[in-house]
């Protein structure tokens, strides 16, 4: 029906435009024919504007419907879980079943808070969005406005996917960790990679919502590996925006305090720039996370003048170095100096973006502890927990 309505609307506008273009000079003799065509063009533009408004309004209604359905499903899950947890809590039961239900219930509450926040952040009218008359799936390549719309739509429709890439021990190449990445899936199923949407989402204030969803998924993944008795850890990227999200972090800290067995299996990853620029709020949250046992990783390193004492003070136990840095002969003496200063401190180096066996051979000669890159496996989608 929507397609038929759009077709009829377009046909009506086109007929009206042609009628004005051809009929105006006939109705008003002496009128320049060009005026008829100008009038027809104005009618086409008005029709296009009406059609754009109609499409954006429909898109907003669809987004609101998806948010409502998601919130209702979260509410229903919470209602089903509450009766199972409350009686046991009142009776003082401490068995594993009660603990599991309480943990899951807290995850539901976190998701519930995220859904509510997304609802508050959604546009209040079709005109408040950047105009984009074409569906996102057809906009290739996508401009900034289309990418932003795709991110908002993916958040509302639960299309922020989790991908995992292995981090292996060297030289054994045994999987020790997985790094967790977010991928935005457009309405047509196409993936939008982080290098395309991260900056846009950060400017729009959406990174905290993406990171928060990723954190909850990380906890679910860790719980799944525990059920399967797999001894593996996860690295999860965290932005300064997420650390500054006090409401979410309070709920997250409360969840992790009650689930201490999960803490050693999750390392938070922040860039060197964010760690150096971190203010009192950021470093305060890091200290709270460290106090309950979390460890951190520093990536996107561009300056090799690293303060090892500061790493230890803030519980930064992993430093990621780009393969290009490690293999630059000019930087070799500084890399070796850093490796010597880290010996015996408990801080491990991870070489990332390793793509060939030749690169791996050179890196292993420098005594690096762990490796990551397409040579060991590309990021692959994780199964959504039931």
HELIX and SHEET records of a PDB file:
HELIX    1   1 UNK A    2  UNK A   27  1                                  26    
HELIX    2   2 UNK A   33  UNK A   90  1                                  58    
HELIX    3   3 UNK A   96  UNK A  121  1                                  26    
HELIX    4   4 UNK A  126  UNK A  128  5                                   3    
HELIX    5   5 UNK A  136  UNK A  138  5                                   3    
HELIX    6   6 UNK A  144  UNK A  156  1                                  13    
HELIX    7   7 UNK A  194  UNK A  203  1                                  10    
HELIX    8   8 UNK A  207  UNK A  227  1                                  21    
HELIX    9   9 UNK A  240  UNK A  243  1                                   4    
HELIX   10  10 UNK A  246  UNK A  257  1                                  12    
HELIX   11  11 UNK A  260  UNK A  263  1                                   4    
HELIX   12  12 UNK A  272  UNK A  277  1                                   6    
HELIX   13  13 UNK A  280  UNK A  291  1                                  12    
HELIX   14  14 UNK A  308  UNK A  313  1                                   6    
HELIX   15  15 UNK A  323  UNK A  326  1                                   4    
HELIX   16  16 UNK A  329  UNK A  331  5                                   3    
HELIX   17  17 UNK A  332  UNK A  342  1                                  11    
HELIX   18  18 UNK A  357  UNK A  364  1                                   8    
SHEET    1   A 9 UNK A 191  UNK A 192  0                                        
SHEET    2   A 9 UNK A 174  UNK A 185 -1                                        
SHEET    3   A 9 UNK A 160  UNK A 169 -1                                        
SHEET    4   A 9 UNK A 370  UNK A 372 -1                                        
SHEET    5   A 9 UNK A 348  UNK A 352  1                                        
SHEET    6   A 9 UNK A 316  UNK A 322  1                                        
SHEET    7   A 9 UNK A 295  UNK A 299  1                                        
SHEET    8   A 9 UNK A 266  UNK A 271  1                                        
SHEET    9   A 9 UNK A 233  UNK A 237  1                                        
SHEET    1   B 4 UNK A 191  UNK A 192  0                                        
SHEET    2   B 4 UNK A 174  UNK A 185 -1                                        
SHEET    3   B 4 UNK A 160  UNK A 169 -1                                        
SHEET    4   B 4 UNK A 380  UNK A 381 -1                                        
END                                                                             
